[in-house]
Amino acid sequence: MEIEQVLGYVAYLLPAILVGIVAYYFFKGHTANEEGRRRYLIQQEAQKNTIPMRLQAYERLTLFLERIDPNRLLTRVKPVGNSLENYESLLIRNIEQEFDHNISQQIYVSQECWNLINAAKNATIHVIRQGVMHEKDGSPDNLRQYLLTNFMDDVTPSQKALAYIRKEVAELF
């Protein structure tokens, strides 16, 4: 009789245990699904707020790259005197000031994009220094002419970085 009682209890408990296991997995899946949905909604809301800020950062970095482009920089920043070293210093200081003004924008762009922008800045400074070495005994006007003719047909570092910015912005949409 005891075995029959135990088997009777097991017969009553087995369906309850099975229902409990099924309910556990059902609610576990439902909870995970709801958590994923909440994360998605929070991410969507955050993107609504961050995309305008990221676009503004891309705009400012585009302006920075346009301003340090050798072709535009040399026409915008005129030599003050006849000293080649002073003109070199003026050009490099202008680039560094523009860079410092926009340095906070790096948090809104990808690391690769920021590295390209930084590389474009450094390459532009390097090109100016190379031009000064080439025109060692020349005047600032000779340097301007040399650099402008040097980049007449070539793609500047700024243009390369701008192409990457365009590609990255296109991926946002």
C-alpha positions in Angstrom: 0.0 0.0 0.0 2.8 2.4 0.7 4.2 2.0 -2.8 0.8 2.7 -4.2 0.6 5.8 -2.2 4.0 7.0 -3.3 3.1 6.3 -6.9 -0.1 8.2 -6.4 1.7 11.2 -5.1 4.2 11.0 -7.9 1.3 10.8 -10.4 -0.1 14.0 -8.9 3.3 15.8 -8.6 4.7 14.9 -12.1 2.3 17.1 -14.1 2.8 20.0 -11.6 6.6 19.7 -12.0 6.3 19.6 -15.8 4.0 22.6 -15.8 6.4 24.4 -13.5 9.4 23.7 -15.8 7.5 24.8 -18.9 6.3 28.0 -17.1 9.9 28.8 -16.0 11.3 28.5 -19.5 8.4 30.4 -21.0 8.8 33.3 -18.5 12.6 33.3 -18.9 12.2 33.7 -22.7 9.5 36.3 -22.3 11.7 38.3 -19.8 14.7 38.2 -22.1 12.6 39.3 -25.1 11.2 42.2 -23.1 14.7 43.2 -21.9 15.9 43.2 -25.6 12.9 45.3 -26.6 13.6 47.8 -23.9 17.2 48.0 -24.9 16.2 48.6 -28.5 13.8 51.4 -27.6 16.5 53.1 -25.4 19.0 52.8 -28.2 16.6 54.3 -30.7 15.9 57.2 -28.4 19.6 57.7 -27.8 20.3 57.7 -31.5 17.6 60.4 -32.0 19.7 62.6 -29.7 23.2 61.6 -30.8 22.8 61.7 -34.6 22.4 65.5 -34.8 25.5 65.9 -32.6 27.5 63.4 -34.7 26.5 65.2 -37.9 27.5 68.5 -36.3 30.9 67.0 -35.4 31.4 65.8 -39.0 30.5 69.3 -40.3 33.0 70.9 -38.0 35.7 68.4 -38.9 34.9 69.0 -42.6 35.3 72.7 -42.1 38.6 72.0 -40.3 39.9 69.9 -43.2 38.8 72.5 -45.7 40.6 75.2 -43.8 43.9 73.3 -43.5 43.9 72.2 -47.1 47.1 73.6 -48.5 45.4 75.2 -51.5 43.0 77.1 -49.2 45.3 77.7 -46.3 48.0 79.4 -48.5 45.4 81.7 -50.1 43.8 82.6 -46.8 46.9 83.1 -44.7 49.1 85.7 -46.3 52.8 86.2 -45.3 53.3 89.1 -42.9 56.9 89.8 -43.7 59.7 88.4 -45.8 60.9 85.8 -43.3 60.3 82.3 -44.6 60.6 80.9 -41.0 58.0 83.3 -39.7 55.6 82.4 -42.5 56.2 78.7 -41.8 55.5 79.3 -38.1 52.3 81.3 -39.0 51.0 78.5 -41.2 51.7 75.8 -38.7 50.3 77.8 -35.8 47.1 78.4 -37.8 46.7 74.6 -38.4 47.4 73.8 -34.8 44.8 76.4 -33.6 42.2 75.1 -35.9 42.9 71.6 -34.7 42.8 72.6 -31.0 39.5 74.3 -31.7 38.0 71.1 -33.0 39.7 68.5 -30.8 36.6 67.7 -28.8 34.8 66.4 -31.9 36.8 63.2 -31.7 34.3 61.7 -29.2 31.6 61.8 -31.9 33.5 60.1 -34.8 35.1 56.7 -35.1 38.6 56.1 -34.0 39.7 55.4 -37.6 38.1 58.7 -38.8 39.9 60.7 -36.1 43.2 59.0 -36.9 42.8 60.0 -40.5 42.0 63.6 -39.6 45.0 63.7 -37.3 47.2 62.2 -40.0 45.9 64.8 -42.5 46.9 67.6 -40.1 50.3 66.1 -39.6 50.8 65.5 -43.3 49.9 69.1 -44.1 52.4 70.4 -41.6 55.0 68.0 -43.0 54.4 69.2 -46.5 54.8 72.8 -45.4 58.1 72.0 -43.7 59.3 70.1 -46.8 58.4 73.2 -48.9 60.4 75.4 -46.5 63.4 73.1 -46.9 63.0 73.2 -50.7 62.8 77.0 -50.7 65.4 77.5 -48.0 66.8 80.7 -49.4 63.5 81.8 -51.0 60.7 84.1 -49.9 57.3 83.3 -48.5 55.8 84.0 -51.9 58.2 81.5 -53.5 57.0 78.9 -50.8 53.4 79.7 -51.6 53.9 79.3 -55.3 55.9 76.0 -54.8 53.3 74.5 -52.6 50.3 75.6 -54.7 51.9 74.2 -57.9 52.9 71.0 -56.0 49.2 70.4 -55.0 47.7 71.6 -58.3 47.1 68.1 -59.6 47.7 66.0 -56.5 45.1 64.9 -53.9 45.8 66.6 -50.6 45.8 64.9 -47.3 42.7 66.9 -46.4 40.9 65.6 -49.5 41.6 62.0 -48.6 40.3 62.5 -45.0 37.2 64.3 -46.4 36.5 61.3 -48.6 36.5 59.1 -45.6 34.2 61.5 -43.7 31.7 61.4 -46.6 31.8 57.6 -46.5 31.3 57.4 -42.8 28.4 59.9 -42.8 26.8 57.9 -45.7 26.9 54.8 -43.4 24.8 56.7 -40.8 21.8 56.7 -43.1 
